[in-house]
Amino acid sequence: MISKKNSKNDGFTLIELLVVMAVIGILVTISIGSFQSSQMKSRDTRRKNDLEQISNALEAYVNDKGEYPDNSVDFKIAGCANESSCEWGEEWSDENDTIYMIEMPADQTTTLTYYYLSDGSYFQLYARLENDQDRSIPTLTDSPANYGLSCGDLRCNYGVSSSNKTVEDGRIPVLDSP
């Protein structure tokens, strides 16, 4: 007996194709979300490392000069050679050509920047972390908070400081607005 081909079973139905496309769409969406989350966490790790590097350079500066550099009017490190403030992303050297950083770290986004405070006896450095679930971010009533300082388009929510001052000294964390 010779079997006849049934023309109804020759290919995929429209429903089967739509289901496969929907599954692929869901997988792509999940992958993109995971990738964006990884990028955000990577940028936050870099911000934390940047502040630690600046902190180390500030400690070297205080060992040489006996005090921390003041902040400029735009809340950057004051006292770079031939300038009133050290620009993020440029060399930090003094009038004696002592180089403290070959390149001052700068936030990798165009809308955020670092914030520096000092009167010579202490320093506080602040940044904005993107991942508001980061354990380093202050919280109020289990919600993310910030320090009320402008780190570009958003308020600073992470900081480091000299050993004689805390990040919170003079700063009262406030709830982040959505």
Buried (B, 14 or more C-beta within 10 A) or exposed (E): EEEEEEEEEEEEEEEEEEEEEEEEEEEEEEEEEEEEEEEBBEBBEBBBEBBEBBBEBBBEBBEEEEBBBBBBEEBBBBBBBEEEBBBBEBBBBBEEEEEBBEEBBBBEBEEBBBBBBBEBEBBBBBBBBBBBEBEBBBBEEEEBBBBEBBBBEBBBBBBBBBEEBBBEEEBEBEEBEE
